[in-house]
Every structure is written in structure tokens, then in C-alpha cells.
Amino acid sequence: MSVLIAYFSATGTTAAAAKRIASLTGGRLFKIEPKVPYTAADLDWTDTNSRSTLEMKNPDHPVAIASLPDLEGVDLLLVGFPIWWYREPAIINSFMKELNANGIKAACFATSGGSGISRAQEGLEKRFSSLNWKPGLRISSAETDEQLRQWLDTVNA
Ligand SMILES: Cc1cc2nc3c(=O)[nH]c(=O)nc-3n(C[C@H](O)[C@H](O)[C@H](O)COP(=O)(O)O)c2cc1C
């Protein structure tokens, strides 16, 4: 089973979760990066005109991606991101569109200040319906390795 863990992380929290998943699965990590990096000002959700606020007004807002991973031989794609405005950041939809990963098994995981993953998961399942989506997981720092393993078992089932 070849696992690709593709994640976007603006401030490092999702990157840490992705690394935990990589060590549990032996999967390959891929960092999703925008061509133009986000600055602290871009991430200010209290600013109605910040880049992130403007991007998140339209879930299909195109965000240029720096590079794409090699999907050759991948059996399971795990997509990780921070929750932005209760759902997946626009960069994730741009990434998935460009990746064009038809038919393979996939699941999402996210970190957040408290919001759940269900809206993000529904959005991804709707937009990228050719993938075989399994249940996603919001990962908090309290999640134990055992809980992560249980989730990975349901994804692999
Ligand atoms: C633009 C923006 C919007 C956010 N919106 C939410 C939200 O709707 N709900 C929530 O619980 N956290 C929200 N957060 C907090 C992040 O989801 C949380 O800090 C996350 O763990 C950051 O992950 P990262 O360090 O990998 O970027 C938001 C953060 C940013 C920058």
C-alpha cells in the first residue's frame, strides 16, 4: 500500500499532524505550497480585504500551486489542511483540480481552532467525486497515536 500525504500548512500545525501520519503509515509527505507564499497579513481573518478572506469568499477561487506530486503507484491519498472559514482552504480545491487524481482512495484530515471537518469533507466529495473518499478526521493535539491508527484502519477498510 503506497500512501501519499499531501498537506497545506500556513503556520505549522497541520504539518506536525501530517508528520505523525507519515510515521504511522510510512507514507510519503508532500507539502502543498502556493506559488506566492502567504504572509501574516494574508492570513488575517479579521481583515475583510486580506488575501485569505478574499479567497475564501469563493471556494473555487484559483490559487496558483508551486508544484505537484508524482501520483505514480499511489493507492491512498491523504489530504491535510487547516480549516479556514469552516472549510477547506481554496488552495486545496486548486491543488485537487490540478492533481486530477481520478479513481484512487482518498481521505482528508484537518487541524483547526475548534471547527469540525464535515463541511470540508462534503465540499471535497462533491467537487472531486471521482475519488473513493473515506471518512476524514479533525486532528487535535490531544489525538493519541492509537486514535490516529483507528482512523487509518477505517480509511483502509
Ligand atoms: C484565514 C484563517 C481562517 C481560519 N478559520 C477557522 C475556522 O473557521 N474555524 C477554526 O476552528 N479555525 C480557523 N482557523 C484556525 C486554523 O484552522 C488553525 O489555527 C489551524 O490549526 C492552523 O493550521 P496550520 O498551522 O497548519 O496553518 C483559521 C485560520 C486562518 C489563518
The ligand as an SDF file (V2000), in Angstrom:
LIG
                    3D

 31 33  0  0  0  0  0  0  0  0999 V2000
   -7.6910   32.5610    7.4510 C   0  0  0  0  0  0  0  0  0  0  0  0
   -7.9420   31.6200    8.5880 C   0  0  0  0  0  0  0  0  0  0  0  0
   -9.2350   31.1980    8.8380 C   0  0  0  0  0  0  0  0  0  0  0  0
   -9.4830   30.2870    9.8940 C   0  0  0  0  0  0  0  0  0  0  0  0
  -10.7580   29.8370   10.0930 N   0  0  0  0  0  0  0  0  0  0  0  0
  -11.0050   28.9440   11.1040 C   0  0  0  0  0  0  0  0  0  0  0  0
  -12.3200   28.4200   11.3130 C   0  0  0  0  0  0  0  0  0  0  0  0
  -13.2840   28.7280   10.5880 O   0  0  0  0  0  0  0  0  0  0  0  0
  -12.5050   27.5560   12.3470 N   0  0  0  0  0  0  0  0  0  0  0  0
  -11.4770   27.1650   13.1820 C   0  0  0  0  0  0  0  0  0  0  0  0
  -11.7080   26.3780   14.0860 O   0  0  0  0  0  0  0  0  0  0  0  0
  -10.2170   27.6370   12.9840 N   0  0  0  0  0  0  0  0  0  0  0  0
   -9.9580   28.5070   11.9600 C   0  0  0  0  0  0  0  0  0  0  0  0
   -8.6760   28.9660   11.7650 N   0  0  0  0  0  0  0  0  0  0  0  0
   -7.5880   28.4610   12.6260 C   0  0  0  0  0  0  0  0  0  0  0  0
   -6.8070   27.3460   11.9600 C   0  0  0  0  0  0  0  0  0  0  0  0
   -7.6670   26.3420   11.4010 O   0  0  0  0  0  0  0  0  0  0  0  0
   -5.8650   26.6240   12.9480 C   0  0  0  0  0  0  0  0  0  0  0  0
   -5.0700   27.5530   13.6320 O   0  0  0  0  0  0  0  0  0  0  0  0
   -5.0140   25.5900   12.2360 C   0  0  0  0  0  0  0  0  0  0  0  0
   -4.5890   24.5900   13.1530 O   0  0  0  0  0  0  0  0  0  0  0  0
   -3.7760   26.1940   11.5590 C   0  0  0  0  0  0  0  0  0  0  0  0
   -3.0750   25.1740   10.8680 O   0  0  0  0  0  0  0  0  0  0  0  0
   -1.6580   25.4600   10.1700 P   0  0  0  0  0  0  0  0  0  0  0  0
   -0.6950   25.8720   11.2770 O   0  0  0  0  0  0  0  0  0  0  0  0
   -1.2820   24.1430    9.5860 O   0  0  0  0  0  0  0  0  0  0  0  0
   -1.8440   26.5320    9.1410 O   0  0  0  0  0  0  0  0  0  0  0  0
   -8.4060   29.8530   10.7230 C   0  0  0  0  0  0  0  0  0  0  0  0
   -7.1080   30.3190   10.4630 C   0  0  0  0  0  0  0  0  0  0  0  0
   -6.8780   31.1850    9.4120 C   0  0  0  0  0  0  0  0  0  0  0  0
   -5.4710   31.6690    9.1410 C   0  0  0  0  0  0  0  0  0  0  0  0
  1  2  1  0
  2  3  1  0
  2 30  2  0
  3  4  2  0
  4  5  1  0
  4 28  1  0
  5  6  2  0
  6  7  1  0
  6 13  1  0
  7  8  2  0
  7  9  1  0
  9 10  1  0
 10 11  2  0
 10 12  1  0
 12 13  2  0
 13 14  1  0
 14 15  1  0
 14 28  1  0
 15 16  1  0
 16 17  1  0
 16 18  1  0
 18 19  1  0
 18 20  1  0
 20 21  1  0
 20 22  1  0
 22 23  1  0
 23 24  1  0
 24 25  2  0
 24 26  1  0
 24 27  1  0
 28 29  2  0
 29 30  1  0
 30 31  1  0
M  END
$$$$
